[in-house]
Amino acid sequence: MGDVVIHSSEDLITRMQASVVGKRVGRYKWSPTTPKTLEGSAGFTVSVVAFARALRICGLVEEFSVSLQ
């Protein structure tokens, strides 16, 4: 249950962060048919990494690694 709460909180926070970044500094849209911007997507990515790192520092999740093979 704790994992679900953490994941839901992370999802909510990162999406809000992407929205704020996209609306304030977003200039380049992915396509003419979507309101999503490259800047908002970058904000989302940075937010996910920062939130995951914060959870790790607080000891709420185990250490993880990303392996691109």
VMD Tcl script that draws the C-alpha trace (Angstrom):
set ca {
  {0.00 0.00 0.00}
  {2.85 2.40 0.80}
  {4.31 1.93 -2.69}
  {1.00 2.94 -4.24}
  {0.80 6.11 -2.15}
  {4.39 7.06 -2.99}
  {3.86 6.37 -6.69}
  {0.60 8.34 -6.76}
  {2.21 11.28 -4.94}
  {5.19 11.24 -7.29}
  {2.94 11.12 -10.34}
  {0.84 14.04 -9.12}
  {3.81 16.21 -8.18}
  {5.75 15.53 -11.37}
  {2.76 16.19 -13.61}
  {2.04 19.47 -11.82}
  {5.70 20.46 -12.18}
  {5.61 19.69 -15.91}
  {2.46 21.77 -16.28}
  {3.98 24.76 -14.48}
  {7.19 24.60 -16.52}
  {5.31 24.12 -19.78}
  {2.95 27.02 -19.16}
  {5.60 29.46 -17.94}
  {8.48 28.81 -20.31}
  {7.08 26.44 -22.92}
  {7.69 27.67 -26.45}
  {8.18 24.59 -28.57}
  {5.17 22.31 -28.94}
  {5.53 18.63 -29.76}
  {3.00 19.10 -32.55}
  {0.40 21.65 -33.60}
  {-2.39 19.44 -32.24}
  {-1.16 19.15 -28.64}
  {-0.65 21.73 -25.89}
  {2.36 19.78 -24.56}
  {5.75 21.44 -24.91}
  {9.33 20.20 -25.00}
  {10.09 22.38 -21.98}
  {7.22 20.83 -20.02}
  {8.47 17.35 -20.88}
  {11.97 18.30 -19.74}
  {10.48 19.69 -16.52}
  {8.66 16.40 -15.98}
  {11.85 14.39 -16.47}
  {13.88 16.54 -14.08}
  {11.06 16.40 -11.53}
  {10.86 12.58 -11.66}
  {14.60 12.22 -11.16}
  {14.66 14.76 -8.31}
  {11.66 13.18 -6.56}
  {13.13 9.67 -6.88}
  {16.43 10.91 -5.49}
  {14.67 12.66 -2.58}
  {12.80 9.44 -1.73}
  {16.11 7.58 -1.76}
  {17.82 10.15 0.46}
  {14.93 9.98 2.95}
  {15.22 6.18 3.02}
  {11.71 5.61 1.71}
  {12.86 3.48 -1.24}
  {15.75 1.14 -1.84}
  {18.70 2.11 -3.99}
  {18.13 1.65 -7.69}
  {20.15 1.86 -10.85}
  {19.35 2.38 -14.47}
  {21.07 0.11 -16.93}
  {20.75 0.85 -20.62}
  {21.74 -2.24 -22.54}
}
mol new
graphics top color blue
foreach p $ca { graphics top sphere $p radius 0.5 }
foreach p [lrange $ca 0 end-1] q [lrange $ca 1 end] { graphics top cylinder $p $q radius 0.2 }
display resetview
